[in-house]
Amino acid sequence: MRYNKIRKMDISNGPGVRVSIFMQGCAFNCKNCFNPETHNFQGGKEFNDETINRVLELCENENVEGLSILRWRTNAPKQYRRNNKTCKSI
């Protein structure tokens, strides 16, 4: 599984200040997509245990109110298992 970027202080993708993870890969390829660079399933960076630990560390900031995992519904079904591991870690 791959991700495109992590925002450590995001106010655009949920209520309050959040950590946001933009997952990599989308088969929809919608016209006028806000993040076309995330469409390629081979792009981005490897999502691994180190990434999960980094996200958990970022979420410990007292100003962060939540976590947004973006595009994870559009990833290939086999990637759901890894997304579930991330959610359970948090």
N, C-alpha and C positions, 0 to 999 in steps of 0.2 A: 504494500500500500504506500502511496505517496501523498505528500502535501505540498502546497504551493507557497504559503507564507503563514506566519504567526504574527498577530498584532498583540502587543502586550498591554496596550491601553486603548481600547476601541470603544467609541460611543455611537457607532453607526449600525451595529448589528445585534441589538437587543437593549433591554432596559439598563440604564446606568453604565458605569465603566466596566468593560469586560475584556477578557482575553478571548481572541477569536482565532480559530484555525481554519484556513481555507484549504480544503482537501483538493487533491489533484485528480482530474479525470471527469469528463461529462460527455455522455452520448447524445444529449439533446441539441447542443450547438445552436441555441436560440439566437435569432437575429437581435442585434443590439444588446447582447449580453454585457453586463458590467465587468466581467472578468474572463474575457476570451482566452487569456493566457493559461487558464486552468483546464481547458478542454482536453488537451493531450494527456492520455493515461500514462505515458512514459516520461512526461516532464516533471518538474518540481524536484523535491528531495525525498529521500527514503524516510518513511514514518516508522520509528522503532521505539524501543524502550527508553532510549536516551531522550527522544522527542517527548514521550509521555512525561518523563521526569521533569523536563524543562517546563512543560505546560503546567504541571502541578506546582512547581516552584513559582512561576509567574502568578498563579492564582492565589498564592499566599500573601500577596501585596494587600495591605489593609484598604487600599482604594478600589480594589477590584470586587465587583458585586456578582460576577458570574462568568460563565464560559459559553461561547457560541461555537459550535462545530458546523461549518458551512459547506454545503455541497455533498455531504455524506450520503444523502438519499439517492443521489444520481450516480454514485460510484457502482462499479460492478458488484453483484451480490456476494461474491467471495470475500469482498473487503468488509462486509458488515461485521464479521467476527472480530476483526481488529478494532473497528469503531466501538463495538460493544465493550471490548477490553478497556479502551480509553475511558469510556463513560463510567464503568464500574470502578476504575482507579480513582475517580474523582468523587 
